[in-house]
Amino acid sequence: MDISILAAVCLVAFSLFLLRSVIHRRKLKLPPGPKPWPVIGNLNLIGSLPHQSLHQLSQKYGPLMHLRFGSQPVVVGSSVELAKTFLKTMDVNFACRPKTAAGKYTTYNYSDITWSPYGPYWRQARKMCLMELFSAKRLESYEYIRTEEMSSLLRGLSESARKPLYLKDHLSTVSLNVISRMVLGKRYTDESKDSIVSPDEFKRMLDELFFLNGVINIGDLIPYVGFMDLQGYVKRMKIVSKKFDRFLEHVLEEHTARRRKCIENDGSKDMVDVLLDLSEDPTLEVKLERHGVKAFTQDLLAGGTESSAVTVEWAISELLKKPNIFGKATEELDRVIGQNRWVQEADMPRLPYIDAIVKETMRLHPVAPMLVPRRAREDCKVAGYDVAKGTQVLVNVWTIGRDPSLWENPTEFCPDRFIGKSIDVKGHDFELLPFGSGRRMCPGYSLGLKVIQNSLANLLHGFNWRLPDKMQPEDLNMEEIFGLSTPRKIPLVVVGEPRLPPKLYSL
């Protein structure tokens, strides 16, 4: 065929495809939203904090919006009713994940719990989490680890008493130590000649992993420019993935060697042992391959470290601006716990004000302000509007947490609003969804909540906190940065003054 004729045929075919797409879109009754630009869609309206940009747009277009991020249709729900629709009523249709470069390059081609597509593999992974990794019995068996690491944190803080310190560094260390011992059986990141990676480097790897899994990657949204990696994100994903793979291979080799010798670790199994057992289970519907074990292990390490450290840092930040709330918290702790011991996990049901502070922090500073994106598996209708198959779905819990119809003075930090209320964070109350809800809810939320509550309670019980160098609370910068988690833009620097008898800090 003559080249000019072939070109003409291709042009006509492409034009007909575009025309068909336009006609199809015109037939759909789409939710309201801003008019998209050619090629980039509505990306020009999204700033460095996407959840805040979408919050502002929702004030104009309503709680259900339709946008285009490049060529990707996106629907955003910003109300309790729509959160319930997406995460409960129509949960099955929105239980899939979008395909992203982060999922491909940092999670062994969508082999982890977070990014794996809805289907037999994911259902099996969820069952493994609920029945094996995060069962009440297994979490209870690891309580001694959490207690020991909390004691180590408090001793370390007492040694730095009256000196300015970066609080998140200490919080990340205790979280990482807890999850390392639970998942890996030991502190693989301790400084020693046998360490495969230094603690500081491992924390940087985790920070990079969380950042890259939350970025808006142009190549995901405008596929035909993906090969150019315009922002350099894919290159960074490949680098951090290689670092994690080297570490995880070392972990599996050590565990496999120990299993050959039939040596148990302190008489109990860590989570990698459980995963390796499952990988040998012939009854599994989908065989758990070696790369799947590594993907799950990475998920457990990352999810168990970041969320608790970020939440507690935000809680202390807010309390520094509200001394009266600090006073209420310490009064409750002194009354219930006394001055002669530390707070234990079993004490939490008797500390409603500490629980209220945690909830209020999660309302104003959700770790994942738009949860992890979902994708429509089939065409459907939501609130009378059409949502096409393949549409990416975001639930903006950051906006829900600031809805004046739900919360009085929504931008004010006020834990008292939860006193006497039955609202919890377990995915049943759609006003407060820090861990999500439905099938894709964070499977390790119960562990995260234990670490957050116990860490915060002991920090408040053991120390009086203040800002350094005569810094005033009103000078405290409360800006955030965006990724899969949303930490403080400027890490919190504080000074701690011990408030309990000296003997307790040497235990």
C-alpha positions in Angstrom: 0.0 0.0 0.0 1.3 3.5 -0.9 2.6 5.3 2.2 0.4 8.4 1.7 -2.7 6.2 1.5 -1.6 4.3 4.6 -1.1 7.6 6.4 -4.5 8.8 5.3 -6.2 5.6 6.5 -4.4 5.8 9.9 -5.5 9.5 10.2 -9.1 8.7 9.5 -9.1 5.8 11.9 -7.6 7.9 14.6 -10.1 10.7 13.9 -13.0 8.2 14.2 -11.6 6.9 17.5 -11.4 10.5 18.9 -14.9 11.2 17.6 -16.3 8.0 19.2 -14.6 8.9 22.5 -16.1 12.4 22.4 -19.5 11.1 21.6 -19.3 8.5 24.3 -18.2 11.1 26.9 -21.1 13.4 25.8 -23.5 10.6 26.5 -22.2 10.2 30.0 -23.6 12.3 32.8 -20.4 13.2 34.5 -20.1 14.8 38.0 -19.4 18.5 37.9 -15.8 19.7 37.7 -13.4 22.1 36.0 -13.0 22.0 32.2 -9.8 20.1 31.3 -7.1 21.5 29.1 -5.8 19.5 26.2 -3.1 16.9 27.1 -2.6 17.9 30.7 -6.3 17.9 31.7 -6.7 19.6 35.1 -3.1 19.0 36.3 -2.6 22.8 36.1 -5.0 23.1 39.1 -3.1 20.7 41.4 -0.3 22.2 43.6 2.4 20.6 45.7 -0.3 19.5 48.2 -2.9 17.7 46.0 -5.3 17.0 48.9 -5.5 20.7 49.7 -5.9 21.7 46.0 -8.8 19.2 45.7 -10.3 20.5 48.9 -10.4 24.0 47.4 -11.9 22.7 44.2 -14.6 20.8 46.1 -15.7 24.0 47.7 -16.6 25.2 44.2 -17.8 22.1 42.5 -19.2 20.1 45.3 -18.4 16.8 47.2 -18.4 14.7 44.0 -16.1 16.0 41.3 -14.9 14.8 37.9 -11.4 15.8 36.7 -8.8 14.7 34.2 -5.2 14.1 35.3 -3.6 14.0 31.8 -5.7 11.4 30.0 -6.8 9.7 33.2 -10.4 10.4 34.4 -10.5 11.0 38.2 -13.5 11.2 40.5 -13.1 12.7 44.0 -15.4 12.1 46.9 -15.3 14.6 49.7 -18.2 13.8 52.0 -19.2 11.1 54.5 -22.0 9.9 52.1 -19.6 9.5 49.2 -16.9 7.9 51.3 -19.6 5.3 52.4 -20.6 4.8 48.8 -17.0 4.2 47.5 -15.7 2.2 50.5 -18.8 0.3 51.6 -21.9 0.3 49.5 -20.0 -0.1 46.2 -16.8 -1.4 47.7 -16.4 -4.3 45.3 -16.5 -2.2 42.2 -13.9 0.2 43.6 -11.6 -2.4 45.2 -9.0 -2.3 42.5 -5.9 -0.1 42.3 -4.7 2.0 39.4 -1.6 0.8 37.6 1.3 3.1 38.5 5.0 3.2 38.0 5.4 3.0 41.8 3.4 -0.2 42.0 5.4 -1.7 39.1 8.9 -0.7 40.2 8.8 -0.5 44.0 6.5 -3.5 44.8 7.8 -6.3 42.6 5.3 -5.6 39.9 2.2 -5.1 42.1 3.0 -8.1 44.3 2.5 -6.4 47.7 -0.7 -5.9 49.7 -1.1 -2.2 48.9 -0.9 -2.2 45.1 -1.9 -5.7 44.1 -5.0 -5.7 41.8 -8.3 -7.0 43.1 -8.5 -10.8 42.6 -7.4 -14.2 44.0 -3.9 -13.0 44.8 -5.0 -10.0 46.7 -7.8 -11.9 48.5 -5.3 -14.5 49.6 -3.0 -11.7 50.8 -5.8 -10.1 52.8 -6.7 -13.4 54.4 -3.0 -14.0 55.4 -2.9 -10.6 57.1 -6.1 -11.0 59.0 -5.7 -14.7 60.0 -1.9 -14.9 60.4 0.2 -11.7 60.5 -2.2 -9.4 62.4 -4.3 -11.8 64.4 -5.1 -10.7 67.9 -3.2 -13.7 69.3 0.0 -12.9 67.2 -0.1 -9.2 68.1 -0.5 -10.1 71.8 2.5 -12.5 71.6 4.7 -9.5 70.4 3.7 -7.2 73.2 6.9 -7.8 75.1 8.8 -6.4 72.0 6.7 -3.2 72.0 7.3 -2.9 75.8 11.1 -3.3 75.5 11.4 -0.8 72.7 9.2 1.7 74.4 11.5 1.5 77.5 14.5 2.0 75.2 12.9 5.1 73.7 12.1 6.6 77.1 15.7 6.0 78.3 17.1 7.6 75.2 14.9 10.7 75.6 15.9 11.0 79.3 19.6 11.0 78.3 18.8 13.9 75.9 16.7 15.7 78.5 16.9 19.5 78.5 18.6 19.4 75.1 16.9 20.2 71.7 16.2 17.1 69.7 14.4 16.0 66.5 11.4 14.1 67.9 10.6 12.2 64.8 14.1 10.7 64.7 13.4 9.0 68.1 9.9 8.0 67.1 11.0 6.5 63.8 13.7 4.5 65.6 11.3 3.0 68.1 8.7 2.2 65.4 11.4 0.7 63.1 12.8 -1.4 66.0 9.4 -2.7 66.9 8.4 -3.6 63.4 11.9 -5.0 62.6 11.7 -7.4 65.6 8.1 -8.4 64.9 8.6 -8.9 61.1 12.3 -9.8 60.8 13.0 -11.3 64.2 15.8 -8.8 65.2 17.0 -5.3 64.6 18.5 -5.7 61.2 19.4 -2.0 61.2 21.5 -2.0 64.4 25.0 -0.5 63.9 27.3 -3.5 63.7 29.9 -5.0 61.4 27.2 -7.5 60.2 24.7 -4.8 59.3 23.6 -4.9 55.6 22.4 -1.3 55.9 22.9 1.5 58.4 19.9 2.8 60.4 20.1 6.2 58.9 20.3 4.8 55.3 17.3 2.5 56.0 15.2 5.4 57.2 16.1 7.4 54.1 15.1 4.4 52.0 11.7 4.3 53.8 11.2 8.0 53.3 12.0 7.7 49.6 9.6 4.8 49.3 6.7 6.7 50.9 7.4 9.8 48.8 7.6 8.0 45.5 4.4 6.0 46.2 2.5 9.2 46.7 3.8 11.5 43.9 1.8 12.5 40.9 3.9 10.9 38.2 3.3 12.5 34.8 4.1 9.2 33.0 1.2 7.5 34.8 -1.2 10.1 33.6 0.1 10.9 30.1 1.4 7.4 29.0 3.0 8.4 25.7 5.5 10.6 27.5 6.2 8.0 30.2 9.4 6.7 28.6 10.9 10.2 29.0 10.6 10.1 32.9 10.3 13.9 32.8 10.4 14.2 36.6 13.0 11.6 37.2 10.7 9.6 39.5 11.0 6.3 37.8 14.8 6.4 37.9 14.6 7.0 41.7 12.0 4.2 42.0 14.4 1.7 40.4 17.3 2.9 42.6 15.4 2.5 45.9 13.9 -0.8 44.7 17.4 -2.3 44.2 18.4 -1.1 47.7 15.4 -2.8 49.2 15.8 -6.0 47.2 19.5 -6.3 48.4 18.3 -5.9 52.0 15.3 -8.3 51.6 17.4 -11.0 49.9 19.8 -10.9 52.9 16.8 -11.2 55.3 15.4 -14.2 53.4 18.7 -16.0 53.1 19.3 -15.7 56.9 15.8 -16.9 57.7 16.1 -19.8 55.2 19.5 -20.9 56.7 18.0 -20.8 60.2 15.0 -22.8 59.1 17.3 -25.5 57.7 18.9 -25.9 61.1 15.4 -26.0 62.7 16.4 -23.3 65.1 13.5 -21.2 66.4 14.0 -17.5 67.3 13.4 -17.1 71.0 10.8 -19.9 70.7 8.5 -18.0 68.5 8.1 -17.2 64.8 8.5 -13.7 63.3 6.4 -12.6 60.4 9.0 -13.5 57.7 8.9 -17.1 59.2 5.1 -17.1 58.8 5.4 -15.9 55.2 8.0 -18.5 54.4 5.7 -21.2 55.9 2.9 -19.9 53.7 5.1 -20.0 50.6 5.5 -23.7 51.1 1.8 -24.3 51.7 0.4 -26.5 48.8 -3.2 -25.6 49.6 -2.9 -21.9 48.8 -5.1 -20.9 45.9 -2.2 -18.8 44.4 1.4 -19.9 45.2 3.3 -17.3 47.2 6.5 -16.8 45.3 9.8 -15.5 46.7 9.2 -12.0 45.2 5.8 -12.0 46.9 7.4 -12.7 50.3 9.8 -9.8 49.7 7.0 -7.5 48.6 4.9 -8.3 51.7 7.9 -7.9 54.0 8.6 -4.5 52.6 5.0 -3.5 53.0 5.0 -4.5 56.6 8.3 -2.6 57.4 7.2 0.6 55.6 3.6 0.7 56.8 4.5 -0.2 60.4 7.2 2.5 60.7 5.9 5.7 59.0 2.3 6.1 60.1 2.9 6.0 63.9 5.9 8.3 63.9 4.2 10.9 61.7 1.0 10.8 63.8 2.7 11.2 67.2 4.9 14.0 65.8 1.8 15.9 64.7 0.1 15.3 68.1 3.0 16.8 70.0 3.1 19.7 67.6 -0.6 20.5 68.1 -0.3 20.1 71.9 2.6 22.6 72.1 0.2 25.2 70.7 -2.5 24.3 73.3 -0.9 24.1 76.9 -4.4 23.7 78.4 -4.8 20.4 76.5 -1.4 19.3 77.7 -2.6 19.9 81.2 -5.7 17.8 80.8 -3.7 15.0 79.4 -1.2 14.9 82.2 -3.9 15.2 84.8 -5.6 12.1 83.4 -2.3 10.2 83.3 -1.4 11.2 86.9 -4.8 10.2 88.1 -5.1 6.9 86.3 -1.4 5.7 86.1 0.2 7.6 89.0 3.8 8.8 89.2 5.5 5.5 89.9 5.1 3.5 86.6 4.9 3.9 82.9 1.8 3.5 80.7 1.1 0.0 79.5 -1.1 -1.0 76.5 -3.7 -2.5 78.9 -4.2 1.0 80.4 -5.5 2.6 77.2 -9.2 1.8 77.8 -8.9 3.9 81.0 -7.3 6.9 79.2 -10.2 8.4 77.2 -8.5 11.8 76.9 -5.3 10.4 75.4 -7.5 8.4 73.0 -9.3 11.6 72.1 -6.0 13.4 71.3 -5.1 10.6 69.0 -8.4 10.8 67.2 -8.2 14.5 66.9 -4.7 14.3 65.5 -5.9 11.8 62.9 -8.8 14.0 62.0 -6.7 17.1 61.3 -3.6 15.3 60.1 -4.5 11.9 58.4 -1.4 10.1 57.4 -2.9 9.3 54.0 -5.1 12.4 53.3 -6.7 10.8 50.2 -6.2 7.2 51.2 -4.6 5.0 48.6 -6.2 5.5 45.1 -8.8 3.1 43.9 -10.0 2.3 40.4 -13.5 1.5 39.0 -13.7 -2.1 37.8 -16.9 -1.5 35.8 -19.1 1.3 34.6 -21.5 2.4 37.3 -23.6 5.3 38.7 -22.7 7.2 41.9 -25.2 9.8 43.2 -26.9 9.9 39.8 -23.7 10.5 37.8 -21.8 8.1 35.5 -18.4 6.8 36.6 -16.7 4.9 33.8 -14.7 1.8 34.1 -11.0 2.6 34.7 -11.7 5.9 36.4 -9.4 6.6 39.3 -11.3 7.2 42.6 -10.0 9.4 45.5 -11.6 9.8 48.9 -10.4 13.1 50.4 -10.6 12.3 54.1 -8.6 15.6 54.7 -11.7 17.5 53.5 -14.1 15.3 55.5 -12.1 16.0 58.6 -12.7 19.8 58.0 -16.4 19.6 57.1 -18.2 22.2 59.2 -21.4 20.2 59.0 -19.7 17.4 60.9 -17.3 19.3 63.1 -17.7 22.5 65.1 -14.8 24.8 64.5 -13.3 22.2 62.2 -9.8 23.8 61.9 -9.3 24.0 65.6 -7.5 21.2 67.5 -10.0 20.2 70.1 -9.8 16.6 71.5 -12.8 17.3 73.8 -15.1 16.9 70.8 -14.6 13.1 71.0 -15.3 12.8 74.7 -18.5 10.9 75.3 -18.7 10.0 71.6 -18.6 6.5 70.2 -16.7 7.5 67.0 -13.7 5.2 66.4 -11.0 4.7 63.7 -11.8 1.1 62.7 -13.5 1.9 59.4 -17.1 2.0 60.7 -17.5 5.7 61.3 -17.0 7.5 58.0 -16.4 10.9 59.6 -13.0 9.5 60.7 -11.1 7.2 58.3 -7.4 7.5 59.0 -6.9 3.8 58.0 -9.6 3.7 55.3 -12.5 1.3 55.3 -13.8 -1.7 53.4 -11.9 -4.4 51.6 -8.8 -2.3 51.0 -8.6 -0.9 54.6 -5.1 -0.9 56.1 -4.8 -4.5 57.4 -2.3 -3.5 60.1 -4.3 -0.7 61.6 -4.7 -2.4 65.0 -0.9 -2.6 65.4 -0.4 1.0 64.3 -3.0 2.2 66.8 -1.3 0.3 69.7 2.0 1.9 68.9 0.6 5.4 68.4 -1.5 5.4 71.6 1.2 3.9 73.8 4.0 6.1 72.4 2.0 9.3 72.9 0.8 8.4 76.3 4.3 7.7 77.6 5.8 10.8 76.0 3.2 12.9 77.8 3.5 11.0 81.0 7.2 11.0 81.2 8.1 14.5 80.0 7.1 18.1 80.0 7.7 19.3 76.4 8.6 22.8 75.2 10.0 24.5 72.1 13.7 25.4 72.1 15.4 28.8 72.3 12.5 30.9 73.7 10.5 29.9 70.6 6.8 30.7 71.0 4.0 28.3 70.0 2.6 30.7 67.5 6.0 30.6 65.7 5.7 26.8 65.1 5.5 26.1 61.4 2.6 23.6 60.7 3.2 23.1 57.0 3.2 19.6 55.6 4.7 17.8 52.6 2.9 15.3 50.4 3.6 11.7 49.6 1.9 8.4 50.5 2.1 9.8 54.0 2.0 13.5 54.9 4.6 14.4 57.5 5.6 17.9 58.8 7.5 20.0 56.2 9.9 21.1 59.0 10.7 18.4 61.5 9.7 19.2 65.1 12.5 20.2 67.4 11.6 20.0 71.1 13.1 20.0 74.6 11.9 17.4 77.1 12.0 17.8 80.9 11.5 14.6 82.9 8.4 14.7 85.1 8.6 11.3 86.9 10.9 10.0 89.6 14.5 9.5 88.3 14.5 5.7 89.1 11.9 5.2 86.3 14.2 6.4 83.6 16.9 3.8 84.3 14.6 0.8 84.1 
